[in-house]
Structure formats: C-alpha cells, structure tokens
Amino acid sequence: MSWLTQRPQTSDPTNYYTVGLNRTLLFVGLGNPGKEYDLTRHNVGFYSLDEFVDKTNEMKDWVQKKDLRCLMSSGIVGENRIIAIKPTTFMNLSGEAVQAAVHFYKISLDNIVVIQDELDLDFGQIRLRLSGSAAGHNGIKSVSQHLGENYGRIRIGIGPKKPARMKSEDFVLQKFSAEEQEQLPNLSREVNAILTEYIFGSELPNDTRNFLV
C-alpha cells in the first residue's frame, strides 16, 4: 500500500479552522531530547515521528512549545487536523507533555496514538494496540498515569536484548547496530503507512506487522 499516492493534497495546510474538519488527532513520539540520544533504541518513537513529519507535505516544521513542554508539528491532512509532538521532558515524564497537549487542544483519548519502543518485541516487528498496560515502559507508564490506558499504541520492537545479561536500561540507550540502521528506512515507511491508514480510516487496528526486507 503506497501511502505517498493515497494522500490528497490540501490547498491551505495552515488553516486550522477549515469547515468540515472531521477530527483532531494527536501523534506522540516517545524518546529523550538531545543529539546524544539520536538513533538510540529508546528514541525510535522520535525517529519514526520525525520521518512522518518530514515526508508528509502538509506537516509544518518542528517548533518549540515551552508551555506544552514539547516540540510540535501540525498540519491538515485530508479532512483531519494533525498535531504531532515529541516531549522535551525526558522519557520518564512524557505524560506531562502529552497531558498538556491533550488539554490545550481538547483531544479525546480515542484520537491519540503514541509511538514507542518495545523491548519485548523483536526488532522488525510492529504491534498496534488500542490500549493496554505499560509493560515496564516508563514513558508509557507516565502517559497512562496522566491520561489512563485507553489510547492507541504503535509498539516498535527493539529486542531481543543482547547480551541477555545486559541491563535493560543500558541496552535501550545504545544506538541501533549498523545492520539495524540499514532497516530503519523500511521501519519509517511502515509507520508512515500505519499513520496514514489511521488518518483516513476510523481506528487503529489490533495488528502485528513486519518491516524487515
């Protein structure tokens, strides 16, 4: 499915109050701010959302929103207003930024999708869920503490941990291996397709996908 060919172009992506807008959707990428965390496994949410914003013509460049404690991009895609954020709170306090954006833009929980890393899934797998527990992920734990659990998740596999005896907190802060980095463009294409299907559909399906080629 080519997401690039199925998105209709909008004539005025800056007009947030266009008559007929269906929904305001919030996309959240989880990660830690700072160049030192680029391409680390824990920042795959940031990476994926960066790629979505970069490759979606209707999305604006990232801007700092100090009052909402995040970097933000926004635009009109089809008939939906898209708000994309990357919290600048560091991972463990991500929920503070998400809650601030939700309250400011009055977004319902069923219009939120959070993109996260998932150590319990193998690299190459993406699992979609509408709700669920944090499963030990501190960023998700923070979001759920502020909002509850009934929001969408795109869980991107970064496992298995190697070596197995390594502490999980050390493994997730390592950069992707050279072999894994070669697959990241395939990862971003799959996440872009998932987000675009969601924008033009109605809900995030319970599904598992593989992006390895």
N, C-alpha and C positions, 0 to 999 in steps of 0.2 A: 504493500500500500504506500503510495507516494504522497507524503504529507505536503510536499512542495507544490504539487499540482492541484491539490484539492482546496487550498485556502483561497477564498475570494478576496480580491484587493479592496481596500476601503479608500475612499477619496479624501477623508479627513480624519486621520488617526488621533488627532489632538482633541477632537470634540467629544468630551466625556458625557455630554448630555444629549446625544443624538436620540431622537424619538425612535422608539421601537427596540431599544436595547433589551435583551432577554435577561441576562444575569451579570452580576459582578463576581468574577472568580478570583480566588487568591491562590497563587502558586508560591510555595515556600521551599527554598533550598537550604538544607542544614549544612553547617560547616563552621570553621573557625576563621576569623578575619586575619589578614596578614599574608604577605608573599611567602613567608616560610612554610605556610600550610598548603600552598598550591600543589595540586596533583597528589596530595596525601589521600589515603583511602577514606578517612573520616570526612573529607571535603568533596566527596563525589556528588553530593547534593548541590553544592555551589557550582561545581563544574557543569553539571547537567543543565542547570537553570541558565548559566552563562551562555551555553550553546543554544538553548531555546531562544533567548533574547537576541543573540547575535544573528540567528538565521531566520527570525520572524520579522519581516519588513515592517509590520505595524507597531512593533515594540520600540519604545524610546531607549536612549542610552541610560545607564545606571546613574542615579543621583543619590547623594547622601541625605537621609532624613533623620537628623539627630533626635528630633522629638519622638520619632517612632522607633529609634534605635535599630535602623536597618539601612541597607542600600535598596533602592527601589527602581523598578522599570514598570512602565504601564503602556497600555495601548488598547485600541478597539480591534478585535479580531472577529470577523464575521459580524454578528449582532451581539457580541459579548464584550464587556469591559474586563480586561485582564490586569490584575495587579500582581507583580512578581517581586518578592522580597528575599534578601539574604540578611539575616540578623547579624548585627555587629556586636552582639552581647557575649560572644563565645558560646560554644555548644551547650553547656550546662544551663544557660539562662535563656535559651532560644524562645521559650514560651512568652517571655516578657515582650519581645518584639512582635511576635505573632498576635498576641492578645491586643497590643496597641493598634496594630493594623486592622484587626477584626472590628474593634470598637469604632475606630475613626471612619472606616468605610462601610460599617454596618453590614458585614458579610456573614451569611449563615454558615453553620458548620458543614452542611452538605455541599457547599461551594468552595471548599478548601481542599487542596492537595499538597501534601508535604513529601518532598523527595529526600530520602535518607540512605545512608549506608547500612548494610545488614550483614553482620559477621556470621550469622547462622546460615546464610545462603552462599553457595559457591559463586565465585566470580564468573560472570557470563549469564547469570540468572537475574531476572527482574520479576518481582512478585507484586501484584496490585491487590490492595485490600481497602475496604470502606471504613474499617475501624479495627480495634484490637489493642492488646497490651503493648507496653514499651519494649518488652523482651530484653531488658537490660540496657537499652539505648538511652543515654542521659538527655539527649536533645529531645527525643520523643517524650520521655518522661516529663520534661519541663513543659512541653506544649500541652500534654494531656492534663497536667496539674492546673493549667490556666484555662483550658477550653473543654475538658472532658475528652472522651476517646472517639467520638463519632465524626471523624473526618477522614478523608482519603489519604492513603499512603502509597507511594511508589518506593518499594524497598529494593535497593540495588545490592546484589551480592558482592561481598569483598573477601569471602572465605575461600578455602579453609585457612586457618591460621598456620603459618609455617615460620619457624619450627613450632610444634604444638605446645612446647613448654614456655614459649614467649608469653609475657603478659599481654592481655588483650589491649590494654591502653597504649602499649608500645607499638603493637602491630598496626593498629588503626591510624597511628600518626606517622607511619612510614609512607614514603612515596610508592605509588604503583611501580611494579617491576617494569623493565623495558618491554617485555612481552605483553604485559597487561596494557601498557600505554599505547601499543600498536592497535589494540582493540577499542580504545576509547572513542574514536570516531563512530564506530558501529554502535557503541553504547548510546552516544548522544543522538544518533539517528533514530534509535528505537524509542528513547524517551520523548523526542520531539513528536514522533508518530503517536505515542500514547497521549500526550498532552493535547495534540490537535484533534484526535478522536474524541477526547473528553470535551473539548471546547464545542465541537459541532454535534456532540451526542447529548446524553442526558445524565449519565452517571459513570463512575469508574467501575469497571467490571472486576470480579474476583478472577484473577488470571495469573498465569506464570509464563514468562517469555524468555527466550534465549537469544542473545545478540552475537554470540561468537561465530566467526566465519573462518 
